[in-house]
Amino acid sequence: MLGRIAAQAHLSERTLVRKFRAATGTSVLGWVIRERLNRAKALLEATDFPVGEVAVMSGFGSTESMRRQFEKSVGISVGAYRRTFRTGQREGRAAG
């Protein structure tokens, strides 16, 4: 992933890493994970999509990888997050 991003930016990987950290305060991977988690949170709050679909729609490779990263970063399980932050009006279909 890093190689592709660097190539598109016409930078070496090392330069990309340095410039990215200077601009954002985090690594490329850290930023990607944070954005995936933000997307997952939004979907968990506003939809009834099953967790597996939320994982795919958020860019995680598997439900398990999303669950592990979610608990590590957010501090609670995916299910607990959904129960706590679910909004009244939902898009998507019912969880099954």
MIDREN-708353 format. One line per 5 residues: their letters; for each residue z, x, y of N, C-alpha, C. Coordinates in nm, 4 decimals. Example, Ala and Ser with C-alpha at 12.3 -4.5 7.8 and 13.67 -1.06 7.14 Angstrom:
2
as) 0.7800 1.3190 -0.5690 0.7800 1.2300 -0.4500 0.7800 1.3200 -0.3300; 0.7080 1.2850 -0.2250 0.7140 1.3670 -0.1060 0.7870 1.2900 0.0030
//
This chain:
96
mlgri) 0.0000 0.0826 -0.1185 0.0000 0.0000 0.0000 0.0000 0.0873 0.1253; 0.0837 0.1860 0.1301 0.0942 0.2707 0.2478 -0.0368 0.3438 0.2750; -0.1012 0.3904 0.1691 -0.2289 0.4588 0.1843 -0.3358 0.3698 0.2454; -0.3396 0.2442 0.2024 -0.4383 0.1499 0.2575 -0.4124 0.1224 0.4051; -0.2858 0.1033 0.4399 -0.2520 0.0771 0.5798 -0.2870 0.1976 0.6658
aaqah) -0.2531 0.3166 0.6192 -0.2833 0.4391 0.6939 -0.4336 0.4548 0.7127; -0.5105 0.4287 0.6077 -0.6558 0.4412 0.6169 -0.7132 0.3429 0.7190; -0.6636 0.2196 0.7184 -0.7118 0.1207 0.8144 -0.6764 0.1580 0.9571; -0.5634 0.2250 0.9745 -0.5200 0.2668 1.1079 -0.5784 0.4029 1.1471; -0.6553 0.4640 1.0540 -0.7145 0.5969 1.0771 -0.6071 0.7008 1.1075
lsert) -0.4996 0.6958 1.0290 -0.3883 0.7887 1.0419 -0.3550 0.8456 0.9052; -0.2899 0.9603 0.9035 -0.2355 1.0097 0.7775 -0.1129 0.9244 0.7447; -0.0741 0.9233 0.6183 0.0445 0.8460 0.5801 0.1673 0.8955 0.6561; 0.1794 1.0258 0.6680 0.2957 1.0835 0.7362 0.3011 1.0395 0.8825; 0.1857 1.0410 0.9508 0.1817 0.9985 1.0907 0.2115 0.8496 1.1018
lvrkf) 0.1555 0.7701 1.0115 0.1830 0.6269 1.0119 0.3325 0.6005 0.9971; 0.3942 0.6666 0.9010 0.5378 0.6474 0.8770 0.6176 0.6820 1.0024; 0.5856 0.7938 1.0630 0.6584 0.8382 1.1826 0.6387 0.7405 1.2986; 0.5140 0.7010 1.3240 0.4858 0.6100 1.4359 0.5423 0.4707 1.4102; 0.5330 0.4254 1.2870 0.5849 0.2929 1.2536 0.7360 0.2877 1.2746
raatg) 0.8065 0.3893 1.2268 0.9521 0.3931 1.2432 0.9898 0.4015 1.3906; 0.9143 0.4785 1.4678 0.9431 0.4895 1.6109 0.9234 0.3555 1.6819; 0.8230 0.2811 1.6394 0.7926 0.1534 1.7044 0.8824 0.0391 1.6592; 0.9239 0.0405 1.5323 0.9965 -0.0748 1.4773 1.1409 -0.0455 1.4402; 1.1741 0.0816 1.4235 1.3092 0.1166 1.3812 1.3323 0.1041 1.2323
tsvlg) 1.2270 0.0801 1.1574 1.2404 0.0655 1.0129 1.1180 0.1240 0.9439; 1.1261 0.1333 0.8126 1.0119 0.1824 0.7345 0.9095 0.0704 0.7169; 0.7884 0.1081 0.6774 0.6845 0.0081 0.6501 0.7321 -0.0864 0.5398; 0.7847 -0.0304 0.4311 0.8318 -0.1137 0.3203 0.9468 -0.2036 0.3642; 1.0392 -0.1500 0.4418 1.1502 -0.2315 0.4919 1.1017 -0.3482 0.5755
wvire) 1.0014 -0.3232 0.6576 0.9439 -0.4282 0.7412 0.8757 -0.5337 0.6552; 0.7976 -0.4897 0.5566 0.7276 -0.5837 0.4678 0.8284 -0.6718 0.3939; 0.9334 -0.6110 0.3412 1.0354 -0.6883 0.2699 1.1008 -0.7892 0.3633; 1.1345 -0.7466 0.4838 1.1976 -0.8373 0.5799 1.1061 -0.9554 0.6113; 0.9767 -0.9302 0.6297 0.8822 -1.0378 0.6583 0.8673 -1.1321 0.5388
rlnra) 0.8652 -1.0774 0.4183 0.8580 -1.1616 0.2984 0.9816 -1.2492 0.2866; 1.0977 -1.1913 0.3146 1.2214 -1.2691 0.3091 1.2228 -1.3781 0.4154; 1.1748 -1.3476 0.5347 1.1679 -1.4495 0.6400 1.0783 -1.5656 0.5979; 0.9651 -1.5337 0.5350 0.8745 -1.6383 0.4867 0.9424 -1.7208 0.3768; 1.0094 -1.6520 0.2851 1.0796 -1.7225 0.1774 1.1875 -1.8140 0.2339
kalle) 1.2633 -1.7674 0.3297 1.3670 -1.8500 0.3908 1.3070 -1.9759 0.4524; 1.1976 -1.9589 0.5272 1.1335 -2.0743 0.5911 1.0874 -2.1752 0.4865; 1.0285 -2.1276 0.3782 0.9827 -2.2179 0.2723 1.0994 -2.2849 0.2017; 1.2072 -2.2123 0.1781 1.3241 -2.2711 0.1118 1.3887 -2.3777 0.1993; 1.3874 -2.3560 0.3302 1.4477 -2.4513 0.4224 1.3645 -2.5778 0.4400
atdfp) 1.2333 -2.5631 0.4403 1.1480 -2.6738 0.4829 1.0651 -2.7386 0.3727; 1.0667 -2.6842 0.2520 0.9835 -2.7414 0.1466 1.0635 -2.7633 0.0195; 1.0021 -2.8332 -0.0729 1.0592 -2.8528 -0.2053 0.9838 -2.7723 -0.3103; 0.9048 -2.6746 -0.2683 0.8327 -2.5930 -0.3649 0.9316 -2.5250 -0.4586; 0.9005 -2.5172 -0.5860 0.9867 -2.4447 -0.6795 0.9989 -2.2982 -0.6374
vgeva) 1.1073 -2.2362 -0.6764 1.1353 -2.0984 -0.6372 1.0222 -2.0039 -0.6785; 0.9634 -2.0262 -0.7941 0.8524 -1.9419 -0.8376 0.7341 -1.9476 -0.7424; 0.7041 -2.0661 -0.6920 0.5951 -2.0794 -0.5950 0.6328 -2.0178 -0.4613; 0.7577 -2.0327 -0.4215 0.8042 -1.9701 -0.2973 0.7883 -1.8186 -0.3077; 0.8221 -1.7624 -0.4237 0.8087 -1.6174 -0.4438 0.6641 -1.5735 -0.4256
vmsgf) 0.5716 -1.6449 -0.4884 0.4292 -1.6104 -0.4771 0.3809 -1.6278 -0.3340; 0.4161 -1.7382 -0.2715 0.3717 -1.7664 -0.1349 0.4298 -1.6678 -0.0344; 0.5398 -1.6036 -0.0696 0.6049 -1.5066 0.0182 0.5607 -1.3641 -0.0080; 0.4798 -1.3440 -0.1113 0.4279 -1.2107 -0.1385 0.5065 -1.1278 -0.2369; 0.6060 -1.1875 -0.3013 0.6817 -1.1145 -0.4022 0.6044 -1.1146 -0.5329
gstes) 0.6205 -1.0101 -0.6113 0.5484 -0.9979 -0.7369 0.5975 -1.0923 -0.8448; 0.7227 -1.1347 -0.8338 0.7797 -1.2238 -0.9340 0.8992 -1.2971 -0.8743; 0.9381 -1.4033 -0.9432 1.0572 -1.4773 -0.9018 1.1790 -1.3862 -0.9069; 1.1876 -1.3061 -1.0126 1.3030 -1.2180 -1.0285 1.3115 -1.1155 -0.9158; 1.1990 -1.0592 -0.8754 1.2036 -0.9599 -0.7673 1.2466 -1.0261 -0.6363
mrrqf) 1.2025 -1.1496 -0.6134 1.2467 -1.2193 -0.4926 1.3964 -1.2480 -0.4991; 1.4427 -1.2946 -0.6147 1.5856 -1.3253 -0.6287 1.6719 -1.2008 -0.6051; 1.6320 -1.0891 -0.6653 1.7096 -0.9644 -0.6475 1.7108 -0.9204 -0.5015; 1.5938 -0.9178 -0.4388 1.5863 -0.8738 -0.2995 1.6594 -0.9703 -0.2081; 1.6496 -1.0993 -0.2358 1.7154 -1.2014 -0.1546 1.8670 -1.1816 -0.1572
eksvg) 1.9224 -1.1693 -0.2770 2.0678 -1.1528 -0.2879 2.1141 -1.0218 -0.2253; 2.0362 -0.9168 -0.2434 2.0707 -0.7859 -0.1858 2.0692 -0.7911 -0.0330; 1.9688 -0.8554 0.0243 1.9513 -0.8543 0.1698 2.0245 -0.9668 0.2411; 2.0247 -1.0864 0.1817 2.0819 -1.2031 0.2481 2.2282 -1.2226 0.2087; 2.2615 -1.1800 0.0886 2.4008 -1.1873 0.0455 2.4373 -1.3115 -0.0338
isvga) 2.3431 -1.4026 -0.0510 2.3667 -1.5211 -0.1327 2.2439 -1.5455 -0.2199; 2.2593 -1.6312 -0.3190 2.1474 -1.6605 -0.4080 2.0446 -1.7488 -0.3375; 1.9244 -1.7499 -0.3925 1.8173 -1.8345 -0.3406 1.8608 -1.9810 -0.3421; 1.9198 -2.0244 -0.4513 1.9640 -2.1635 -0.4630 2.0709 -2.1990 -0.3610; 2.1665 -2.1102 -0.3428 2.2723 -2.1356 -0.2438 2.2138 -2.1408 -0.1035
yrrtf) 2.1177 -2.0548 -0.0758 2.0530 -2.0559 0.0555 1.9826 -2.1893 0.0781; 1.9084 -2.2328 -0.0215 1.8346 -2.3598 -0.0082 1.9309 -2.4761 0.0122; 2.0378 -2.4811 -0.0629 2.1350 -2.5909 -0.0483 2.2000 -2.5886 0.0897; 2.2254 -2.4707 0.1422 2.2946 -2.4573 0.2701 2.2041 -2.4856 0.3889; 2.0793 -2.4397 0.3839 1.9937 -2.4434 0.5017 1.8767 -2.5403 0.4940
rtgqr) 1.8686 -2.6187 0.3904 1.7583 -2.7140 0.3757 1.7608 -2.8141 0.4908; 1.6437 -2.8379 0.5472 1.6327 -2.9345 0.6561 1.6036 -3.0723 0.5995; 1.6184 -3.1743 0.6821 1.5996 -3.3110 0.6363 1.4557 -3.3450 0.5992; 1.3608 -3.3053 0.6830 1.2197 -3.3368 0.6560 1.1565 -3.2213 0.5819; 1.0973 -3.2506 0.4657 1.0400 -3.1446 0.3833 0.8921 -3.1630 0.3645
egraa) 0.8262 -3.0497 0.3519 0.6852 -3.0497 0.3159 0.6755 -3.0068 0.1705; 0.5605 -3.0267 0.1114 0.5438 -2.9841 -0.0276 0.5870 -3.0922 -0.1230; 0.5943 -3.0542 -0.2464 0.6304 -3.1523 -0.3486 0.7730 -3.1297 -0.3976; 0.8218 -3.2255 -0.4702 0.9578 -3.2192 -0.5212 0.9718 -3.1050 -0.6198; 1.0880 -3.0421 -0.6193 1.1158 -2.9340 -0.7140 1.1181 -2.9914 -0.8546
g) 1.0693 -2.9114 -0.9477 1.0627 -2.9644 -1.0830 1.1151 -2.8791 -1.1872
//
